[in-house]
Every structure is written in structure tokens, then in C-alpha cells.
Amino acid sequence: MSTTTDIEQALRGVVDPELGGDIVELGMVKGIELTNGIATIRVALTIAACPMRSQIDGDVRRKVAALPGVDDVVVEMGEMTADERSAVMSKARFRARENAEPTMIDPVTRVVAVSSGKGGVGKSSVSVNLALGLTAQGFTVGLLDADIWGFSIPRMLGVGEKRLGANTDGKIVPLEAQGLKLVSTGLLVDDEDKALMWRGLMLSKALEQFLTDVAWGHIDYLVVDMPPGTGDIQMALARLLPQAEMVVVTTPQKTAQKVAARVADMARRSFMPVIGVIENMAGFTTPSGEHFKLFGEGGGQELADELGVPLIASIPLDPYVVEGGDAGAPVATTHPESPAGMAVLAGARRLTELLPPAEDETCTARIDRLLDALPATK
């Protein structure tokens, strides 16, 4: 004769295909009763109109009905509360990260996802110059343009006319661009003016291919220029690269700051740490020294304080940034002495302090540093 414990064990074989876990582990089973051979199972779905409702109902009935002593199965479907829904989605995201498929990115590579809540804040120019700032420190850096629809980085690096190739193993070979290993949809399409009319699944698959079918080789840092917002690409990156960490880009404007907070919230709910904030377009100073706060002030620091992370850099408006972006001459390399150039290079140095190369953080490396700090003995 079966017991409620036996029924619970059987229900562990019922998997929610969307969330990737069994309904017991995910907390969807809210009650089990067994009386006179009738098993009553109460199941709470994430939403009442869950598309998996019929499949879960059928799986529960088959699993439980197969147990000895169970003559009939009654399944009562309900809906989770907002708190229960948040908890189960958190579990599902954690499982997705823990069970991520292997990629061509070495697990010790530092992955920096440069993100923003909305477009127009200069995220791509920050990504390019931040990556070049890391290269200037002697690191090997990959730059992945994950803004699949709105790719602009090939033009910013002056390689818009070049295309990606493949090696003898059939893997895509990153393009060498100003010392960076670059991959972008813009290096695959025939015309940069052609619209890519792809939906969510195709966008996620494109990102997956850039991570699994590209021969990245050894890189210390991978800078990922994310599309704005909190959509499919962001969720796919959190799943595919569990070591990814986020830098949030905003302008000083209060409205931009509030929108940027949403992408930080998405990162944390996907178990992606937020390293810090970069404030872009932080005022303009004329050659005569007069300063104009064209987009307000303080938004970057306020966002950093709200998130409990450092303000990595505050980058002023600078004509060299615009000119360099159009001409393939990024300010970090062509005008490092300009206000924007100095700010972004300082930001890259600050980033390496917050997120040092992984080999510097190993136990062996730490022991070496401790030994070096000991006074010399005769």
C-alpha cells in the first residue's frame, strides 16, 4: 500500500519543461492526500493560463495512478501567489545557470556584460573603449557585440567592411580589430543597412552560436556589448555564461537612472552580480573652461549608491568620442589625453581592481603574494 511519501517521490518525476525542474523541487505541489484509494494532489501553477497545464495534469495522473493502492487520482490546479511565483522563478534561473551547457569561453575568463536599461546612453562606445582600456593594460580581450539587431561596433572599430571566417574545424574565427578579438552580427551580414527581422528565439540562438561555435582561444576578459533592456539576450547570457558579471551604463539624468535600475534588477534575479555603474555623458566643458550639465547630474552616483556598488567611471561628453565612433578611431586609443579618454581608461583600471584576472585570484596566486610579502630571511 502506497503512502503520501511514495506519492511525493513519484511526483518528482513530473517535470515542468519550461522551468526545467520537477514540480516538488520547484514548490508547485501544495498538498497530497490519500483516502480510500483516492489520491488528491493540489498543484499551483505559475499562472492559471500556463501553457503546460494539460501536460503537467496528465503527467501527475499517470505517475500517481501507477502506484499500488491508488485507484483514482484527483488533480486540483491552482495559481501561485506573487511571492511564490518569484521564489520558483528564482529557483529555475539558478538551475539554468548551474546546468549551463559548455561554451568556448574558458571558465576562468572574466566576462563583463555592459548593459543599459534603454538605448541612446552610449553603451556601445563605452564597451569598445572599455575593452581597449583593458587591452592597454596588457590583457588579451574579446569583444562580443551581442546587440544582434543594433550592431554598431564593427564601424566603431573601423572594420565594417570585413567579414568573419572559419578555421579547419569549422569554428568561427574572431576578427582581429585594434588588438581585440571581435565577433558581431555586423561581420556576417552583407549590408549593415539591412534590418535583421529576428524574433526572440533566433536572437538567443545567435548568442549561443557566438559562445559555442567561435574559436575564442585564450582571453583574459570578454566584454559583451548587450542590447538595451531586459529581454531574451540578457536571460540567455545569464544561462550560458554563469561567470558573467554586469556593468550598468546610465546618463546623469534621473529618468535614465531609474530605467537602468531595471536591468540591474534583472541581473540580480538571474544570479548575475552587478560590478558597478558607469555614468556616460556627464556634462560638457568648453575650451574656455565653462561647464554645462546637459543631461543633469548625479544619476550615476545615485544609481551606484542604490545598488550598493561603486561608480566605476564618469565619462564627460567629448567631440572625440563621436568623431572616433564614426571614423573607427576610438577615443581610448586616439585621444587618451582627452577628458573622455582619461575617464574611460581610468574606468578600465578600476574594473581590473574590482574584477582582477582569474589567475590572480587562485589559491596558488594568493599564496605567492603572501610569500612575497614576508620579510626576507638569511
C-alpha positions as CSV (number, residue, x, y, z in Angstrom):
1,M,0.0,0.0,0.0
2,S,1.4,3.4,-1.0
3,T,1.8,6.4,1.3
4,T,1.8,10.1,0.7
5,T,5.6,9.9,0.8
6,D,5.5,7.5,-2.1
7,I,3.2,9.8,-4.0
8,E,5.6,12.8,-3.4
9,Q,8.5,10.7,-4.7
10,A,6.5,9.8,-7.8
11,L,5.7,13.5,-8.4
12,R,9.5,14.2,-8.6
13,G,9.2,12.5,-12.0
14,V,6.9,15.3,-13.2
15,V,9.0,18.0,-14.8
16,D,7.9,21.4,-15.8
17,P,9.6,21.6,-19.2
18,E,9.6,25.4,-19.2
19,L,11.2,25.8,-15.7
20,G,13.5,22.8,-16.0
21,G,12.8,21.2,-12.6
22,D,10.4,18.7,-11.0
23,I,7.2,20.1,-9.5
24,V,8.2,19.0,-6.0
25,E,11.6,20.7,-6.1
26,L,10.0,23.9,-7.6
27,G,7.4,24.1,-4.8
28,M,4.5,23.6,-7.1
29,V,3.0,20.7,-5.0
30,K,0.8,22.3,-2.3
31,G,-0.9,19.3,-0.9
32,I,-1.1,15.4,-1.1
33,E,-3.9,13.4,0.4
34,L,-4.6,9.6,0.1
35,T,-8.0,8.4,1.4
36,N,-9.7,5.1,0.5
37,G,-7.5,4.7,-2.6
38,I,-8.2,8.2,-3.9
39,A,-5.2,10.4,-4.2
40,T,-5.8,14.2,-4.2
41,I,-2.9,16.3,-5.5
42,R,-3.0,20.1,-5.3
43,V,-0.7,21.8,-7.8
44,A,-0.1,25.6,-8.0
45,L,0.9,26.8,-11.5
46,T,2.9,29.9,-12.1
47,I,-0.1,31.4,-13.8
48,A,-3.6,30.0,-14.2
49,A,-3.3,30.0,-18.0
50,C,0.0,28.2,-18.0
51,P,0.5,26.5,-21.4
52,M,2.0,23.4,-19.7
53,R,-1.2,23.0,-17.6
54,S,-2.6,20.0,-19.6
55,Q,0.8,18.3,-19.8
56,I,1.5,18.6,-16.0
57,D,-2.0,17.4,-15.2
58,G,-1.6,14.3,-17.4
59,D,1.9,13.5,-16.0
60,V,0.7,13.8,-12.4
61,R,-2.2,11.4,-13.1
62,R,0.0,8.8,-14.8
63,K,2.8,8.9,-12.2
64,V,0.5,8.6,-9.2
65,A,-2.0,6.2,-10.7
66,A,0.8,3.7,-11.3
67,L,1.4,3.4,-7.5
68,P,-0.1,0.3,-5.8
69,G,-3.2,1.0,-3.8
70,V,-4.1,4.2,-5.8
71,D,-7.5,3.6,-7.5
72,D,-8.2,7.2,-8.7
73,V,-6.3,10.5,-8.9
74,V,-7.8,13.9,-8.4
75,V,-5.7,16.9,-9.5
76,E,-6.7,20.3,-8.2
77,M,-5.0,23.1,-10.2
78,G,-4.4,26.5,-8.6
79,E,-2.3,29.6,-9.1
80,M,0.8,30.7,-7.2
81,T,0.9,34.0,-5.2
82,A,3.2,36.7,-6.4
83,D,5.8,35.7,-3.7
84,E,5.6,32.0,-4.6
85,R,6.0,32.9,-8.3
86,S,9.1,35.0,-7.6
87,A,10.6,32.1,-5.5
88,V,10.0,29.5,-8.1
89,M,11.4,31.6,-10.9
90,S,14.5,32.3,-8.8
91,K,15.0,28.5,-8.4
92,A,14.5,28.0,-12.1
93,R,17.1,30.7,-13.0
94,F,19.5,29.2,-10.6
95,R,19.1,25.7,-12.1
96,A,19.6,27.1,-15.6
97,R,22.9,28.7,-14.6
98,E,24.1,25.6,-12.7
99,N,23.3,23.3,-15.7
100,A,24.6,25.6,-18.4
101,E,26.0,23.9,-21.5
102,P,29.7,24.2,-22.0
103,T,30.9,27.1,-24.3
104,M,34.1,28.0,-26.0
105,I,34.7,30.6,-23.2
106,D,37.2,29.4,-20.6
107,P,35.5,29.2,-17.2
108,V,38.4,31.4,-15.8
109,T,37.7,34.2,-18.4
110,R,36.3,37.3,-16.8
111,V,33.0,38.1,-18.6
112,V,31.8,41.7,-18.3
113,A,28.3,42.4,-19.7
114,V,28.0,46.1,-20.4
115,S,24.3,46.8,-20.1
116,S,21.7,49.6,-20.1
117,G,18.1,50.0,-19.4
118,K,17.4,51.8,-22.7
119,G,19.2,52.8,-25.8
120,G,20.9,56.1,-26.5
121,V,23.1,56.2,-23.4
122,G,26.4,55.4,-25.3
123,K,26.6,51.8,-24.1
124,S,28.4,50.6,-27.3
125,S,31.0,53.3,-27.3
126,V,31.6,52.5,-23.6
127,S,32.0,48.8,-24.4
128,V,34.6,49.5,-27.2
129,N,36.6,51.9,-25.2
130,L,36.5,49.8,-22.0
131,A,37.7,46.8,-24.0
132,L,40.6,48.9,-25.5
133,G,41.4,50.2,-22.0
134,L,41.8,46.6,-20.8
135,T,44.0,45.8,-23.8
136,A,46.2,48.8,-23.0
137,Q,46.9,47.1,-19.6
138,G,48.3,44.1,-21.4
139,F,45.3,41.8,-21.2
140,T,44.0,39.6,-24.0
141,V,40.5,40.8,-24.6
142,G,37.5,39.5,-26.6
143,L,34.6,41.8,-27.6
144,L,31.3,40.3,-28.3
145,D,28.7,42.5,-30.0
146,A,25.5,40.9,-28.5
147,D,23.3,43.7,-29.7
148,I,22.2,41.5,-32.5
149,W,19.7,43.9,-34.1
150,G,21.6,47.2,-33.4
151,F,25.2,46.2,-34.1
152,S,27.5,49.2,-34.4
153,I,30.8,48.0,-33.0
154,P,32.4,47.0,-36.4
155,R,32.0,50.6,-37.6
156,M,33.4,52.0,-34.4
157,L,36.5,49.9,-34.8
158,G,36.9,50.6,-38.5
159,V,36.2,47.0,-39.7
160,G,32.7,47.4,-41.0
161,E,33.7,46.1,-44.5
162,K,35.3,42.9,-43.2
163,R,33.7,39.5,-42.6
164,L,34.2,36.6,-40.2
165,G,35.8,33.4,-41.5
166,A,36.2,29.8,-40.2
167,N,39.0,27.6,-39.3
168,T,39.6,24.0,-40.4
169,D,37.5,22.7,-37.6
170,G,34.5,24.7,-38.8
171,K,34.6,27.1,-35.9
172,I,34.2,30.9,-36.5
173,V,37.4,32.8,-36.1
174,P,37.1,36.2,-34.3
175,L,38.3,39.2,-36.3
176,E,41.4,40.9,-35.0
177,A,40.4,44.6,-34.6
178,Q,42.8,47.1,-32.9
179,G,44.1,44.3,-30.7
180,L,40.7,43.0,-29.8
181,K,39.1,39.6,-30.8
182,L,35.8,40.8,-32.2
183,V,32.6,38.9,-33.1
184,S,29.5,40.7,-34.3
185,T,26.4,40.1,-36.4
186,G,27.7,43.1,-38.4
187,L,30.6,40.9,-39.6
188,L,28.2,38.3,-41.0
189,V,25.6,40.4,-42.9
190,D,26.1,41.6,-46.5
191,D,24.9,45.1,-45.8
192,E,25.0,47.0,-42.5
193,D,21.8,48.9,-43.5
194,K,19.8,45.7,-43.8
195,A,17.4,45.1,-41.0
196,L,17.6,41.8,-39.1
197,M,14.0,40.8,-38.5
198,W,14.6,38.1,-36.0
199,R,12.4,37.1,-33.1
200,G,13.5,36.1,-29.5
201,L,14.4,32.5,-30.1
202,M,16.7,33.4,-33.1
203,L,18.3,36.1,-31.1
204,S,19.1,33.7,-28.3
205,K,20.4,31.1,-30.7
206,A,22.7,33.7,-32.4
207,L,24.2,34.5,-29.0
208,E,24.6,30.8,-28.2
209,Q,26.4,30.3,-31.5
210,F,28.8,33.2,-30.7
211,L,29.7,31.4,-27.5
212,T,29.7,27.8,-28.6
213,D,30.9,27.9,-32.2
214,V,33.6,30.6,-32.0
215,A,37.3,29.7,-31.5
216,W,37.9,32.5,-28.9
217,G,41.2,30.9,-27.7
218,H,42.7,32.3,-24.6
219,I,41.2,35.6,-23.4
220,D,41.6,37.3,-20.0
221,Y,38.4,39.3,-20.4
222,L,35.3,39.0,-22.6
223,V,33.5,42.3,-22.9
224,V,29.9,41.8,-24.1
225,D,28.0,44.7,-25.5
226,M,24.4,43.9,-24.5
227,P,21.3,45.1,-26.3
228,P,19.3,47.6,-24.2
229,G,16.6,46.4,-21.9
230,T,15.8,43.1,-20.2
231,G,14.9,40.7,-22.9
232,D,15.9,37.3,-24.4
233,I,19.6,38.1,-24.9
234,Q,20.1,39.1,-21.3
235,M,18.4,36.0,-20.0
236,A,20.3,33.8,-22.4
237,L,23.6,35.2,-21.4
238,A,22.9,34.6,-17.7
239,R,22.1,31.0,-18.6
240,L,25.0,30.3,-21.0
241,L,27.8,32.1,-19.1
242,P,27.4,31.7,-15.3
243,Q,30.6,33.6,-14.6
244,A,29.2,36.8,-16.3
245,E,29.1,40.0,-14.3
246,M,27.4,43.2,-15.2
247,V,28.4,46.8,-15.6
248,V,25.4,49.2,-15.9
249,V,25.7,52.3,-18.1
250,T,23.5,55.3,-17.5
251,T,23.4,59.0,-18.1
252,P,23.2,61.5,-15.2
253,Q,19.5,62.1,-15.9
254,K,17.1,60.8,-13.3
255,T,14.9,59.1,-15.8
256,A,17.8,57.2,-17.3
257,Q,18.9,56.2,-13.9
258,K,15.5,54.7,-13.0
259,V,15.4,52.8,-16.3
260,A,18.9,51.5,-15.7
261,A,17.9,50.1,-12.3
262,R,15.6,47.7,-14.1
263,V,18.4,45.9,-15.9
264,A,20.3,45.7,-12.6
265,D,17.3,44.1,-11.0
266,M,17.1,41.6,-13.9
267,A,20.8,40.7,-13.4
268,R,20.4,40.0,-9.7
269,R,17.3,37.9,-10.2
270,S,19.3,35.9,-12.8
271,F,22.2,35.5,-10.2
272,M,24.4,37.8,-12.3
273,P,26.5,40.1,-10.0
274,V,26.5,43.8,-10.7
275,I,30.1,45.0,-10.5
276,G,29.4,48.7,-10.8
277,V,28.0,51.7,-12.7
278,I,29.4,53.8,-15.5
279,E,28.0,57.3,-15.9
280,N,28.2,58.5,-19.5
281,M,27.6,61.9,-21.0
282,A,28.4,63.5,-17.6
283,G,28.5,67.1,-18.7
284,F,30.5,69.1,-21.3
285,T,33.3,71.5,-20.6
286,T,34.1,74.1,-23.3
287,P,37.8,75.0,-24.2
288,S,37.3,78.2,-22.1
289,G,36.5,76.1,-19.1
290,E,32.8,76.7,-18.9
291,H,30.9,73.5,-17.8
292,F,27.4,72.6,-18.9
293,K,25.4,69.8,-17.3
294,L,23.4,68.9,-20.4
295,F,21.9,65.7,-19.0
296,G,21.6,66.7,-15.4
297,E,24.0,65.4,-12.7
298,G,24.3,62.8,-10.0
299,G,22.3,60.0,-11.6
300,G,25.3,57.6,-11.9
301,Q,26.3,58.0,-8.3
302,E,22.7,57.8,-7.1
303,L,22.3,54.5,-9.0
304,A,25.6,53.1,-7.7
305,D,24.5,54.0,-4.1
306,E,21.1,52.4,-4.7
307,L,22.7,49.2,-5.9
308,G,25.4,49.2,-3.3
309,V,28.2,49.1,-5.9
310,P,31.0,51.6,-6.9
311,L,30.8,54.2,-9.6
312,I,33.5,52.9,-11.9
313,A,33.7,56.0,-14.2
314,S,32.0,59.2,-15.0
315,I,32.7,60.0,-18.7
316,P,32.0,63.5,-19.9
317,L,30.7,64.5,-23.3
318,D,33.6,64.8,-25.7
319,P,33.6,65.5,-29.5
320,Y,36.4,63.0,-29.9
321,V,34.0,60.2,-28.9
322,V,31.6,61.0,-31.7
323,E,34.2,61.6,-34.3
324,G,36.1,58.4,-33.3
325,G,33.0,56.3,-33.4
326,D,32.2,57.3,-36.9
327,A,35.8,57.0,-38.2
328,G,36.8,53.8,-36.4
329,A,39.1,55.7,-34.1
330,P,38.0,55.1,-30.5
331,V,38.9,57.8,-28.1
332,A,40.7,55.4,-25.7
333,T,43.5,54.9,-28.3
334,T,43.4,58.0,-30.5
335,H,42.9,60.7,-27.8
336,P,43.8,59.1,-24.4
337,E,44.7,62.5,-23.0
338,S,41.2,63.9,-23.7
339,P,38.6,64.2,-20.8
340,A,36.7,61.2,-22.1
341,G,39.8,59.2,-22.9
342,M,41.3,59.7,-19.4
343,A,37.9,58.8,-17.8
344,V,37.4,55.6,-19.7
345,L,41.0,54.4,-19.2
346,A,40.7,55.1,-15.5
347,G,37.4,53.2,-15.6
348,A,39.2,50.2,-17.2
349,R,41.9,50.3,-14.5
350,R,39.2,50.4,-11.8
351,L,37.4,47.5,-13.4
352,T,40.5,45.3,-13.1
353,E,40.7,46.2,-9.4
354,L,37.1,45.1,-8.9
355,L,37.4,42.1,-11.2
356,P,41.1,41.0,-11.4
357,P,42.2,38.3,-13.8
358,A,41.0,34.9,-12.6
359,E,44.6,33.5,-12.4
360,D,45.4,36.3,-9.9
361,E,42.7,35.1,-7.6
362,T,43.7,31.4,-7.4
363,C,44.8,29.9,-4.1
364,T,48.3,29.5,-5.6
365,A,48.5,33.1,-6.6
366,R,47.4,34.3,-3.2
367,I,50.0,32.1,-1.5
368,D,52.6,33.6,-3.8
369,R,51.6,37.1,-2.9
370,L,51.7,36.2,0.8
371,L,55.2,34.7,0.4
372,D,56.4,37.8,-1.4
373,A,55.1,39.9,1.4
374,L,57.1,38.0,4.0
375,P,60.4,39.6,5.2
376,A,63.4,38.0,3.6
377,T,65.3,35.6,5.8
378,K,69.0,34.8,5.8
